Amino acid sequence: MFVGTNKRYPDLGPRLAEERELREARARGPLQSLSSEQLRLRSQVLSIAPEHPPMWALAWLRFGDVDVRCHVVVKRWTPDAVGVEFEVEGETLRCWVWQGAVTRVEGRGTA
């Protein structure tokens, strides 16, 4: 018997682990986002992602002093930053991170 495998739902284990990691990180402090000075939205071109299909990515997020990498939906971007959205315990959270902290993926289950 193989422990930790699920042929019917192969993405379930990693997804549950990611959700647990997000909950634990969130308990350590507030979600951090880039500041207005860092974003420079008054002088940068802002692109807005289409709603469908969602644009998935893996992003490094920071809660307090804890970094966590998770799947996010890209909502907008500038030449330097990416605005992302994700859920933790049913609550939708949004923040801005540097472009270098984001890697585009094909779908939610793809790493």
ZANUNU-628278 format. One record per residue (C-alpha): residue number from 1; residue in one letter; x, z, y. Coordinates in steps of 0.05 Angstrom, whole numbers, always signed. Each point is the difference from the previous one (the first is absolute). Layout:
BEGIN
NUM;A;X;Z;Y .
...
REM end
This chain:
BEGIN
1;M;+0;+0;+0 .
2;F;+26;-19;+69 .
3;V;-11;+53;+54 .
4;G;-17;-24;+70 .
5;T;-24;-70;-18 .
6;N;-69;-25;+14 .
7;K;-14;-71;-23 .
8;R;-69;-3;+32 .
9;Y;+22;+26;+69 .
10;P;+76;-12;+5 .
11;D;+1;+16;+75 .
12;L;-37;+66;-6 .
13;G;+59;+45;-14 .
14;P;+43;-25;+58 .
15;R;-60;+0;+47 .
16;L;-18;+72;-17 .
17;A;+73;+21;+9 .
18;E;+1;-34;+69 .
19;E;-65;+35;+20 .
20;R;+29;+67;-21 .
21;E;+64;-13;+38 .
22;L;-39;-18;+63 .
23;R;-43;+64;-5 .
24;E;+62;+43;-9 .
25;A;+36;-34;+58 .
26;R;-61;+6;+45 .
27;A;-1;+75;-13 .
28;R;+71;+4;+27 .
29;G;-17;-25;+70 .
30;P;-36;-50;+43 .
31;L;+7;-75;-9 .
32;Q;+52;-27;+49 .
33;S;-7;-65;+37 .
34;L;+44;-39;+49 .
35;S;-9;+19;+73 .
36;S;-27;-45;+56 .
37;E;+71;-7;+27 .
38;Q;+25;-23;-68 .
39;L;-58;-49;-10 .
40;R;+4;-32;+70 .
41;L;-69;-31;-11 .
42;R;-4;-21;+74 .
43;S;+60;-46;-9 .
44;Q;-4;-20;-74 .
45;V;-44;-51;-35 .
46;L;-51;+36;-45 .
47;S;-24;-37;-62 .
48;I;-63;+23;-37 .
49;A;-5;-9;-75 .
50;P;-62;-34;-29 .
51;E;-48;+48;-34 .
52;H;-8;-42;-63 .
53;P;+39;-2;-43 .
54;P;+35;+65;+19 .
55;M;+75;-5;+13 .
56;W;+32;+51;-47 .
57;A;+69;+31;+10 .
58;L;+43;+58;-22 .
59;A;+20;+42;+60 .
60;W;+41;+62;+13 .
61;L;-44;+52;+35 .
62;R;+19;+68;+28 .
63;F;-43;+63;-3 .
64;G;+36;+56;+36 .
65;D;+70;-1;-30 .
66;V;-21;-36;-64 .
67;D;+9;-75;-13 .
68;V;-45;-34;-50 .
69;R;-5;-73;-21 .
70;C;-69;-25;-15 .
71;H;-46;-60;+0 .
72;V;-32;-15;+67 .
73;V;-42;-54;+32 .
74;V;+34;-36;+57 .
75;K;-48;-3;+59 .
76;R;+45;-25;+57 .
77;W;+72;-11;+19 .
78;T;+49;-14;+56 .
79;P;+70;-29;-5 .
80;D;+26;+71;-13 .
81;A;-57;+41;-30 .
82;V;-57;-2;-50 .
83;G;-68;+35;+7 .
84;V;-23;+24;-68 .
85;E;-61;+33;-31 .
86;F;-9;+39;-64 .
87;E;-44;+55;-30 .
88;V;+15;+71;-19 .
89;E;-56;+39;-34 .
90;G;-52;-47;+27 .
91;E;+25;+3;+72 .
92;T;+26;-64;+32 .
93;L;+66;+11;+36 .
94;R;+37;-48;+46 .
95;C;+69;-1;+30 .
96;W;+55;-46;+27 .
97;V;+67;-5;-37 .
98;W;+62;-42;+12 .
99;Q;-2;-69;-33 .
100;G;+61;+18;-43 .
101;A;-42;+55;-33 .
102;V;-50;-51;-28 .
103;T;+4;-48;-58 .
104;R;-58;-48;-13 .
105;V;-29;-2;-70 .
106;E;-50;-46;-32 .
107;G;-52;+53;-18 .
108;R;-15;+74;-3 .
109;G;+28;+8;-70 .
110;T;+63;-41;+12 .
111;A;+65;+36;+16 .
REM end
